[in-house]
Amino acid sequence: MVQYFTNIYESVKSSLVGMSVTFGHLFTKSVTLQYPKEKMEMPELARLKLDYDWEDCTGCNKCVRACPVDCIIIETVKATKGDDVGKTKNDTQKKLWVTKYVIDYSECMYCGLCTYPCPEECIYMTPEYEYSEYDRGNLIVSFSKLSAGEIVEKERLLEKEKAENEALRAAKAAEKAKAKMETKATVSETDESLLIQDYVAKALAGDEEIVKNIEDRVLRSKVKKALFKAKRMGAAAEVPKSAEVSQAEASTSDDAKIMRLVEKGLAGEMDAINAIEDRVFRSKVKKALMKAKRERGQK
């Protein structure tokens, strides 16, 4: 009998507790939004629908590589010479035509990873979230502003430029090969040993650039070998008389300079000698100075 009344008490108590919570909410302000007449304000950095600015896109493909679900497709065509693609808002010169840029919103997971690597910030998240469709195909959106005819024309111009560049490279290669064959023919017609001797003589006279400018690698190698041998044996080049005179004058001029600098060194003015930039000439001056000091000490 006691248990019977206890159960009744517990039931009434439980109902009153539940109703007290319900009655408490009757006197509080409602937080329900009357959607779609009322809409919730989205946070500033909310990751919702992607948007894309075709004018600022450089076609770098970074957003495609960053997307984990491959919902972005991009195709580009290189701009030809003289074809002005324009600049971005950051004053970056564009070099590619973006012929295709497609976002599949049905696969987008709103991670925002594609927005961070974009150097021009042309792909970004927007606060828009109402873009549901009855047909899933309508969620695949293309952003390219080039028509099909313009795309075909850009591709045709690029192929034409590639063909012209290839023909130009082939012509240059043929011209170089022809010049090489002519050089070989000239060498075969001329006595090679006399030609090598002529190169060696000019190199020993101070014109070593003529050896470096020999296009035939085999001939250049032989000339360098003969030049090294001649230098090792102390051979003198057969140069024109005018060159011999100029060399003699230069040698006389150098001797006079050395004498003047030695006199300054003996007078204690070593700064004039240390300021000489030519290491070989500075070495000659110091050698002459030491010799002069020894002779003065013997006296």
C-alpha positions in Angstrom: 0.0 0.0 0.0 2.8 2.4 0.9 4.6 1.6 -2.4 1.4 2.5 -4.3 1.3 6.0 -2.9 5.1 6.4 -3.2 4.8 5.7 -7.0 2.0 8.3 -7.3 4.1 10.9 -5.5 7.2 10.3 -7.7 5.1 10.6 -10.9 3.5 13.8 -9.9 6.9 15.2 -8.7 8.6 14.3 -12.0 5.8 15.9 -14.1 6.0 19.1 -12.0 9.8 19.3 -12.5 9.4 18.9 -16.3 6.6 21.4 -16.5 8.6 23.9 -14.4 11.3 23.9 -17.1 8.7 24.3 -19.8 6.9 27.2 -18.0 10.4 28.9 -17.5 10.9 29.0 -21.3 7.5 30.6 -21.8 8.8 33.9 -20.3 12.2 34.0 -22.1 13.0 35.7 -25.5 12.8 33.4 -28.5 16.1 32.7 -30.4 14.5 31.0 -33.4 15.2 32.7 -36.8 12.3 32.8 -39.2 14.3 31.5 -42.2 14.4 32.5 -45.0 13.0 35.9 -44.0 15.6 36.1 -41.3 19.2 34.8 -41.8 22.0 34.2 -39.4 25.0 36.5 -39.7 28.1 34.5 -40.7 31.5 35.1 -39.0 34.0 37.2 -41.0 36.3 34.2 -41.7 33.6 31.6 -42.4 34.6 29.0 -45.0 31.5 28.8 -47.3 31.2 29.2 -51.1 34.3 29.6 -53.1 34.6 32.5 -55.6 37.2 33.2 -58.3 38.5 36.4 -60.1 39.5 35.4 -63.7 41.1 38.9 -64.3 43.7 38.4 -61.5 44.6 34.7 -62.2 48.1 34.0 -63.5 47.4 30.3 -64.2 50.1 29.2 -61.6 48.1 26.0 -60.8 48.9 26.3 -57.1 45.2 26.1 -56.0 44.8 22.9 -58.1 47.8 21.2 -56.4 46.5 22.3 -52.9 42.9 20.9 -53.4 42.6 17.6 -51.5 39.5 16.5 -53.5 40.5 17.7 -57.0 37.4 19.9 -57.4 39.3 22.6 -59.3 40.3 22.1 -63.0 42.5 24.6 -64.8 43.8 24.8 -68.4 46.2 27.4 -69.7 47.8 28.5 -73.0 51.1 30.4 -73.2 50.8 33.9 -74.5 52.6 34.5 -77.8 55.1 37.3 -78.4 53.3 40.6 -78.7 50.1 39.2 -77.1 49.2 41.4 -74.1 47.5 39.3 -71.4 47.4 42.2 -69.0 48.4 42.6 -65.4 46.8 41.6 -62.1 45.7 44.0 -59.3 49.2 43.5 -57.7 50.8 44.7 -61.0 52.0 41.2 -61.9 52.4 40.7 -65.7 50.4 37.7 -66.8 52.1 35.2 -69.2 49.4 32.6 -69.6 45.8 32.7 -70.9 43.5 30.8 -68.5 41.3 29.0 -71.1 39.5 26.9 -68.6 38.8 27.3 -64.8 36.1 25.0 -63.4 35.0 24.5 -59.7 32.8 21.5 -58.8 30.9 22.8 -55.8 29.4 19.3 -55.2 32.8 18.0 -54.3 34.2 21.1 -52.4 34.7 20.3 -48.7 35.2 24.0 -47.6 38.7 23.4 -46.3 40.0 26.7 -47.8 43.4 25.1 -48.6 43.2 26.5 -52.2 43.0 30.1 -51.0 46.2 30.2 -49.0 48.9 29.5 -51.7 47.3 31.8 -54.3 49.9 34.6 -54.9 47.3 37.1 -56.3 44.4 36.2 -53.9 42.1 35.6 -56.9 40.4 32.6 -55.2 38.7 33.2 -51.9 35.8 32.1 -49.6 32.6 34.1 -49.5 29.8 34.3 -46.9 27.3 32.9 -49.4 25.8 29.5 -48.5 22.5 29.4 -50.4 23.4 27.7 -53.7 21.7 24.4 -53.6 20.4 23.0 -56.9 18.0 20.3 -58.0 20.5 19.2 -60.7 24.0 18.3 -59.6 25.4 19.4 -62.9 24.5 23.0 -62.1 27.1 22.9 -59.3 29.9 22.6 -61.8 30.7 26.2 -62.6 33.1 27.6 -65.3 34.7 31.0 -64.8 36.7 31.5 -68.0 35.8 34.6 -70.0 37.3 33.4 -73.3 35.0 32.1 -75.9 35.6 28.8 -77.7 36.7 30.6 -80.8 39.2 32.8 -78.9 40.7 29.7 -77.2 41.2 28.0 -80.6 42.8 31.2 -82.0 45.2 31.4 -78.9 46.2 27.7 -79.4 46.8 28.3 -83.1 49.0 31.3 -82.6 51.0 29.4 -80.0 51.6 26.4 -82.3 52.6 28.8 -85.1 55.1 30.6 -82.9 56.5 27.2 -81.7 57.0 26.1 -85.4 58.7 29.4 -86.2 61.1 29.1 -83.3 61.8 25.5 -84.2 62.6 26.5 -87.7 64.8 29.4 -86.5 66.8 27.0 -84.2 67.2 24.5 -87.0 68.4 27.2 -89.4 71.0 28.4 -86.8 72.1 24.9 -86.2 72.5 24.3 -90.0 74.4 27.5 -90.3 76.8 26.6 -87.5 77.3 23.1 -88.9 78.1 24.7 -92.3 80.6 27.1 -90.9 82.2 24.2 -89.0 82.5 22.2 -92.2 84.0 25.2 -94.1 86.6 25.6 -91.3 87.5 21.9 -91.5 87.7 22.2 -95.3 90.0 25.3 -95.0 92.2 23.5 -92.6 92.5 20.4 -94.8 93.4 22.5 -97.8 96.0 24.5 -95.9 99.1 23.0 -94.4 98.0 22.3 -90.8 101.4 22.6 -89.4 101.9 26.1 -90.8 98.6 27.1 -89.5 99.4 25.9 -86.0 102.8 27.7 -86.2 101.0 30.9 -87.2 98.5 30.6 -84.3 101.4 29.9 -81.8 103.4 32.8 -83.1 100.5 35.2 -82.6 99.7 33.8 -79.1 103.4 34.2 -78.1 103.2 37.8 -79.3 100.4 38.4 -76.8 97.3 37.7 -78.8 96.1 34.6 -76.9 92.4 35.4 -77.7 92.9 34.2 -81.2 93.5 30.7 -79.9 90.3 30.8 -77.8 88.3 31.9 -80.9 89.2 28.8 -82.9 85.9 27.0 -83.5 87.4 23.7 -84.5 88.0 21.9 -81.2 90.5 19.5 -82.6 92.6 22.3 -84.2 92.3 24.4 -81.0 93.5 21.5 -78.9 96.6 21.1 -81.2 97.4 24.8 -81.1 97.2 24.9 -77.3 99.4 21.9 -77.1 102.0 23.4 -79.4 101.7 26.8 -77.5 102.4 25.1 -74.2 105.4 23.2 -75.6 106.8 26.5 -77.1 106.4 28.3 -73.8 108.1 25.4 -71.9 111.0 25.4 -74.3 111.2 29.2 -74.2 110.5 29.7 -77.9 110.1 33.3 -79.1 107.3 34.2 -81.5 108.1 35.5 -84.9 106.3 38.8 -84.9 106.3 41.7 -87.3 109.0 44.4 -86.9 106.5 46.9 -85.8 105.4 44.6 -83.0 109.1 44.0 -82.0 109.6 47.8 -81.9 106.5 48.3 -79.8 107.6 45.5 -77.4 111.1 47.0 -77.1 109.6 50.4 -76.4 107.3 48.9 -73.8 110.2 47.0 -72.2 112.2 50.3 -72.1 109.3 52.1 -70.6 108.9 49.4 -67.9 112.6 49.6 -67.0 112.3 53.3 -66.6 109.3 52.9 -64.3 111.1 50.3 -62.3 114.1 52.6 -61.8 111.9 55.5 -60.7 110.0 53.3 -58.2 113.2 51.8 -56.9 114.5 55.3 -56.2 111.3 56.0 -54.3 111.7 52.8 -52.3 115.2 53.6 -51.4 114.0 57.0 -50.2 111.5 55.3 -47.9 108.3 55.8 -50.1 107.1 52.1 -50.1 103.4 53.1 -50.5 104.1 53.9 -54.2 105.3 50.3 -54.7 102.6 48.6 -52.6 99.9 50.5 -54.5 100.9 48.8 -57.8 97.9 46.6 -58.9 99.8 44.5 -61.4 101.3 41.7 -59.2 103.9 40.7 -61.8 105.2 44.3 -62.2 105.1 44.8 -58.4 107.2 41.7 -58.0 109.8 43.0 -60.5 110.0 46.3 -58.7 110.5 44.7 -55.3 113.2 42.4 -56.7 115.0 45.4 -58.3 114.7 47.2 -54.9 116.2 44.4 -53.0 119.1 44.1 -55.5 119.7 47.9 -55.2 119.7 47.7 -51.4 122.2 44.8 -51.4 124.5 46.7 -53.8 124.3 49.8 -51.6 125.1 47.8 -48.5 128.2 46.3 -50.2 129.4 49.8 -51.0 
